[in-house]
Amino acid sequence: MKVIDHIRQAKSTLVSFEVLPPLKGKGINALWEHLDPLMVFNPSFINVTYHRSESMFKRKPDGTFEKVEVRKRPGTVGICAAIMNRYKVDAVAHLICGGFSKQETEDALIDLNFLGVDNVLVLRGDAPKNESFFEPEPGGHKYAIELLQQITNMNNAIYLEEDLKSAVKTNFCIGAAGYPEKHFECPNLQTDLLFLKDKIDAGADYTVTQMFFDNKKYFDYVKACRDAGIEAPIVPGLKPITSKKQLTVIPRTFHVDIPEALSSEILKCKTDKDVEVVGTEWLLHQSKELKAANVPVLHYYTLGKPNVIVDVVKEVF
Ligand SMILES: Cc1cc2nc3c(=O)[nH]c(=O)nc-3n(C[C@H](O)[C@H](O)[C@H](O)COP(=O)(O)OP(=O)(O)OC[C@H]3O[C@@H](n4cnc5c(N)ncnc54)[C@H](O)[C@@H]3O)c2cc1C
């Protein structure tokens, strides 16, 4: 079933989770151990992130260095199919522009279509860690909207090979990313919203937000979207803080603020176990307030801390 149909048919707020593919070599059991305790909450869908390859330098026996491309977390397409097979729940495959040509993207979309994975979240992706700016692959997409257009084309039986005869239509439901605190490369929120509106007008069915720790930012964002003519559902993305280190890592990585009321409580903590208690309470409060406001879905980034999500979700639903 499509994410947009889950949202349209829901009588109250739904729950969904997001997971990362395991690190290469870890095997899929680590993912099942992560997801099994979360499945008691009957999530409507589970997102699986996509990770571009990174360039690394490996020392050769003669002392010189060789540049190699390493994808540390491969397997998104396969994991989506495995999740649907194991749990009979819809999976959403993230797709990124970075590191892919249009032909490679088309092949991934064909795989997803054959596997019955009809939900995708389209993203541009970020620059590799050792590069300052995002550069598309030769023959790849520069912005998420271009990837989105490729998918809506396939939904209309238009593939890259224009002379394909009797091509079948794919049936993808498409989500796009939104940023309550604006995307870090965009000059201002209004401009960011114009680009988001373009994505919705080009065929995105709904938006999932970047994480935020102050619900007012989400509520203001929804209002700003509606004022800008964006009517599609806006799914809030939520993440717990469970270590002191995240006070600096989260703003630096995701370009979001941590409210002073939360950071000051975390700074008082002696151990990360104490931080987890504070972070769990904060997420619980955020979740209850958002559910009371009847948001379409509470979408939890579960990375590494399924126990915190279990504690929160069992109190909220
Ligand atoms: C819910 C969510 C899930 C994510 N999952 C992943 C994942 O699985 N893998 C991963 O690598 N990353 C993921 N990301 C991170 C994402 O790839 C980055 O935030 C990336 O920098 C932007 O992606 P986007 O799809 O918003 O890009 P875009 O929509 O392409 O926007 C990128 C920037 O360009 C601007 N822009 C857009 N269109 C135009 C235009 N036509 N002209 C000029 N400027 C324009 C936008 O305002 C923005 O500043 C996720 C982010 C979110 C919020």
The ligand as an SDF file (V2000), in Angstrom:
LIG
                    3D

 53 58  0  0  0  0  0  0  0  0999 V2000
   13.5880   12.9350    5.8350 C   0  0  0  0  0  0  0  0  0  0  0  0
   14.9920   12.9550    5.2990 C   0  0  0  0  0  0  0  0  0  0  0  0
   15.5820   11.7440    4.9040 C   0  0  0  0  0  0  0  0  0  0  0  0
   16.8970   11.7430    4.3910 C   0  0  0  0  0  0  0  0  0  0  0  0
   17.4590   10.5480    4.0030 N   0  0  0  0  0  0  0  0  0  0  0  0
   18.6910   10.5330    3.4160 C   0  0  0  0  0  0  0  0  0  0  0  0
   19.2610    9.3120    2.9220 C   0  0  0  0  0  0  0  0  0  0  0  0
   18.6820    8.2370    3.0280 O   0  0  0  0  0  0  0  0  0  0  0  0
   20.4710    9.3780    2.3340 N   0  0  0  0  0  0  0  0  0  0  0  0
   21.1650   10.5500    2.1910 C   0  0  0  0  0  0  0  0  0  0  0  0
   22.2710   10.5480    1.6430 O   0  0  0  0  0  0  0  0  0  0  0  0
   20.6450   11.7300    2.6470 N   0  0  0  0  0  0  0  0  0  0  0  0
   19.4300   11.7430    3.2580 C   0  0  0  0  0  0  0  0  0  0  0  0
   18.8960   12.9390    3.7040 N   0  0  0  0  0  0  0  0  0  0  0  0
   19.7010   14.1650    3.6150 C   0  0  0  0  0  0  0  0  0  0  0  0
   19.5110   14.9050    2.2720 C   0  0  0  0  0  0  0  0  0  0  0  0
   20.0200   14.1370    1.2050 O   0  0  0  0  0  0  0  0  0  0  0  0
   20.2470   16.2380    2.4000 C   0  0  0  0  0  0  0  0  0  0  0  0
   19.6080   17.0620    3.3380 O   0  0  0  0  0  0  0  0  0  0  0  0
   20.5160   16.9880    1.0980 C   0  0  0  0  0  0  0  0  0  0  0  0
   21.4800   18.0230    1.3810 O   0  0  0  0  0  0  0  0  0  0  0  0
   19.3080   17.6890    0.4910 C   0  0  0  0  0  0  0  0  0  0  0  0
   18.4200   16.7980   -0.0310 O   0  0  0  0  0  0  0  0  0  0  0  0
   17.0250   17.3040   -0.6640 P   0  0  0  0  0  0  0  0  0  0  0  0
   16.3680   16.1170   -1.2390 O   0  0  0  0  0  0  0  0  0  0  0  0
   16.2830   18.1450    0.2920 O   0  0  0  0  0  0  0  0  0  0  0  0
   17.6050   18.2180   -1.8760 O   0  0  0  0  0  0  0  0  0  0  0  0
   16.9670   19.2640   -2.8750 P   0  0  0  0  0  0  0  0  0  0  0  0
   15.4920   19.3010   -2.8120 O   0  0  0  0  0  0  0  0  0  0  0  0
   17.6030   18.9910   -4.1940 O   0  0  0  0  0  0  0  0  0  0  0  0
   17.5180   20.6500   -2.2950 O   0  0  0  0  0  0  0  0  0  0  0  0
   18.9090   20.8150   -2.0720 C   0  0  0  0  0  0  0  0  0  0  0  0
   19.2200   22.3190   -1.9660 C   0  0  0  0  0  0  0  0  0  0  0  0
   19.0510   22.9190   -3.2440 O   0  0  0  0  0  0  0  0  0  0  0  0
   18.0230   23.9210   -3.2090 C   0  0  0  0  0  0  0  0  0  0  0  0
   17.2930   23.7310   -4.4560 N   0  0  0  0  0  0  0  0  0  0  0  0
   16.3490   22.8040   -4.7390 C   0  0  0  0  0  0  0  0  0  0  0  0
   15.9580   22.9360   -6.0200 N   0  0  0  0  0  0  0  0  0  0  0  0
   16.6750   23.9530   -6.5610 C   0  0  0  0  0  0  0  0  0  0  0  0
   16.7410   24.5760   -7.8520 C   0  0  0  0  0  0  0  0  0  0  0  0
   15.9550   24.1580   -8.8500 N   0  0  0  0  0  0  0  0  0  0  0  0
   17.6130   25.6030   -8.0460 N   0  0  0  0  0  0  0  0  0  0  0  0
   18.4240   26.0410   -7.0330 C   0  0  0  0  0  0  0  0  0  0  0  0
   18.3960   25.4930   -5.7780 N   0  0  0  0  0  0  0  0  0  0  0  0
   17.5370   24.4690   -5.5510 C   0  0  0  0  0  0  0  0  0  0  0  0
   17.2010   23.6270   -1.9540 C   0  0  0  0  0  0  0  0  0  0  0  0
   16.5930   24.7830   -1.4160 O   0  0  0  0  0  0  0  0  0  0  0  0
   18.2890   23.0930   -1.0290 C   0  0  0  0  0  0  0  0  0  0  0  0
   19.0250   24.1280   -0.4680 O   0  0  0  0  0  0  0  0  0  0  0  0
   17.6110   12.9650    4.2570 C   0  0  0  0  0  0  0  0  0  0  0  0
   17.0090   14.1690    4.6680 C   0  0  0  0  0  0  0  0  0  0  0  0
   15.7130   14.1700    5.1850 C   0  0  0  0  0  0  0  0  0  0  0  0
   15.0820   15.4580    5.6240 C   0  0  0  0  0  0  0  0  0  0  0  0
  1  2  1  0
  2  3  1  0
  2 52  2  0
  3  4  2  0
  4  5  1  0
  4 50  1  0
  5  6  2  0
  6  7  1  0
  6 13  1  0
  7  8  2  0
  7  9  1  0
  9 10  1  0
 10 11  2  0
 10 12  1  0
 12 13  2  0
 13 14  1  0
 14 15  1  0
 14 50  1  0
 15 16  1  0
 16 17  1  0
 16 18  1  0
 18 19  1  0
 18 20  1  0
 20 21  1  0
 20 22  1  0
 22 23  1  0
 23 24  1  0
 24 25  2  0
 24 26  1  0
 24 27  1  0
 27 28  1  0
 28 29  2  0
 28 30  1  0
 28 31  1  0
 31 32  1  0
 32 33  1  0
 33 34  1  0
 33 48  1  0
 34 35  1  0
 35 36  1  0
 35 46  1  0
 36 37  1  0
 36 45  1  0
 37 38  2  0
 38 39  1  0
 39 40  1  0
 39 45  2  0
 40 41  1  0
 40 42  2  0
 42 43  1  0
 43 44  2  0
 44 45  1  0
 46 47  1  0
 46 48  1  0
 48 49  1  0
 50 51  2  0
 51 52  1  0
 52 53  1  0
M  END
$$$$
